[in-house]
């Protein structure tokens, strides 16, 4: 028996590519049901930032705070990310921030909702939104935060541990850089957080230097 074709967010995109805009994409994404995560997420959490941004940051998925607020990177990891951007000399309000997956995937633990990593089917279903965002913005540099975002963009063989902090070529933007996700710092041993944060800032300074040229 033939397998049913994979449903993706592509069916929500305007048929005319010339009509793509962030406002249109955000409005259409609000009703996306391309994967089962729409049933458990409070709402679609679309990207945020100016359509003229030279740099786009891509994370994995919204967290609990982002799911409730409807905005990306506003929880504890987002606050750490803001600190790292400031130390690297990158203005948050001039960057565009988004995620590979636009709904929060979680499992209950008592009264808490614990993050659960999205699977390949969920990532593939959501990929057209990310591709459309990049097509509209046309940034000078795309920065992946964490392995899920990096592999969504660069393929499953990509390793952040091997390639982090380097300016690389990419088919979707003039340049690409990968680094860790700020949430990885928060999940790590407290004794290692200062060193991990400094390494994140160092990677972001590479991005800032690239933008300045």
N, C-alpha and C positions, 0 to 999 in steps of 0.2 A: 504494500500500500504506500503510495507516494506521500511524503511529508508535506503538510500544508506550508505555503510560503510564509516566511517570517514577516509579521506585521511590524512596521516601523513608523516613525513620525513623519516620514516623507509624504504620507497622504494628507497631512495637515498643512503642508506648505502651499503658498499661492502657486497656481499653474504658470503664471507669468513671472520669471525670475526678476524682471525689471520692477516688480512691485514689492520686492523684499525690502523691509525696513525693520529696525529693532522693535518699533511699536507694533507693527503687524505680527511679527513673530511672537512677541510676548502675549498678545491677545489670543492668537491661535493656540499657543502652547498651554494656555490656561485650561483648555478643554481636552488635552491630550490623554488618550487611553490606549496608546500603542503597546504598553506593557502592563502587567498587573499592579505595578507600584502605585498607580493612581488610586487604587482602592484603600491603601493604608496611609498614604501621604495626605496631610491636611490640604495641601495645595501645590501646584507647580511652582517651583522656585526658579525663575528665569534669571539670566545674567543681568548685571547692573553696571552702568557706566556710560560714558559718552560714545556716540557712534564714530567719533573721530579719534578714538584712543589709538596711540601708537603701540601700546602693549596690552596684551590680553593674558590674564591668568586663568588657568583651568584647573579646578580641583576635582575631587571624586564625585561627591554628591552633597546636598544640603544636610545639615545635622538637625538635631531636635529644635534648637533655637531658631535656625533658619526656616525650618518647616512651619513653625508657628508665626514667624514674622513675615514670611514670603519674600525674604531678601537673602542673598548669598553672603557668607562670611561675616556674620554679625554676632556669632557666639564666641565662646572662649578662644577657639582656634583663630577666628577672625580678628579678635582683639590682639592676639599675638602676631598675626600677620600684619596688622596695621603698624605695630611697633617695628617689625622688621623692615617694612617698606620705608618708614620714616628714617630709620638708621641708614638705609641704603640710598636715601635721597630720591625716592620715587613717590610722587604725589598720588595718593589713593584716588582722589576725585578725578584724576586725569587718566586712570587706568580702567579697563573693563574686566570685571571678575565674573566668572561663571563656573559651571560644573559639567562634567561628562554626562552625569545623570541628573535630571531635574526634579525627581521626587525623592523623599527621604525613605530609605529602606531600614526597617528596624524590627527588633523582637522585644516583647515585653519582659521586664524583670521587676516584679513588684509594681510600684507606681512609676518606674522609670522606663524610658524607651531607649534601648541600646542600639547603636549603629550596627548595621550588618552590611558587609561588602556586597555591592551589586554583582550579579553574574553576567556572563558574556551575552546572553539573550537580552537582558535589560539594557546593557551598554549599547548593543547594536541597534536596539529599537530607538534609543534616544539620540544616537549619533547625528541624524539629519539636523537636529536643532543646533548642535555645536557647529556643524559644517556651515549652516546658514548664517549663524552669528559671525563666523570668520569671514564669510563671503561679503557680508554687509560692511563690516568694520575694516577689513583689509589691513590688519596691523603690521607694523614693522617687525615685531617680535612676539612670539607666543611662548609663554612660560607654563610648563606643566608642574603642578604641585602634587607630588606623589606618584606611585607606580601605576595606579588605575588610569589617571589622566594621561600619563606619558605613553602607556601602552595603547590606550584608545587612539591616540594621535599618531604614534610611530610604529605600532605593531607589537605583538605579544613577545617578541624576542628582545625588546628594548629593556635595558636595565638601568634604573636611576643610579644605583650604587656605582656603576661603571662610568656613566656619562654625565653625572651631575656637574653643574657649574660651567659647562662648555657651550659655546655658541655653535650650533649645528645647522645644516641646511635641512629644509623640509618642503614637501609638496604643497602645503596649505598656507605657507607664509614665507617671507624672505629669510627668516631666521627662527630658530627654536632653541630653548634652553629648558632643562629639567632640574628640579631640586626636590627636596622632601616636602611633604605637606606639614603645615604647622601643627596639626593634630598629633603627628608622630612625636613631636617634642613633648607635648603634654602627656602622651601615653608612656613615654620613656621614664627611666629612673630619674628621680629629682636631682641626683648628684650629677647627672649628665646633661641637664637641660641648658645650662649656660653655654657649654661647648657646642651643643647642637644648634642653639639659637645663633651663636656666632657664625657657624658654618652656613646657616640659612642666609644670614645677612651678607656673607661673603659672596654667595651665589647671586643674590639679588643685586649686589654691586656690579657684578659682571654684566647683568642685564642693563643696569643704569648706564654703564659706560658704553655699551653697544648703542643705546638709544641716543646718546649724546653725539655720536659720530654721524 
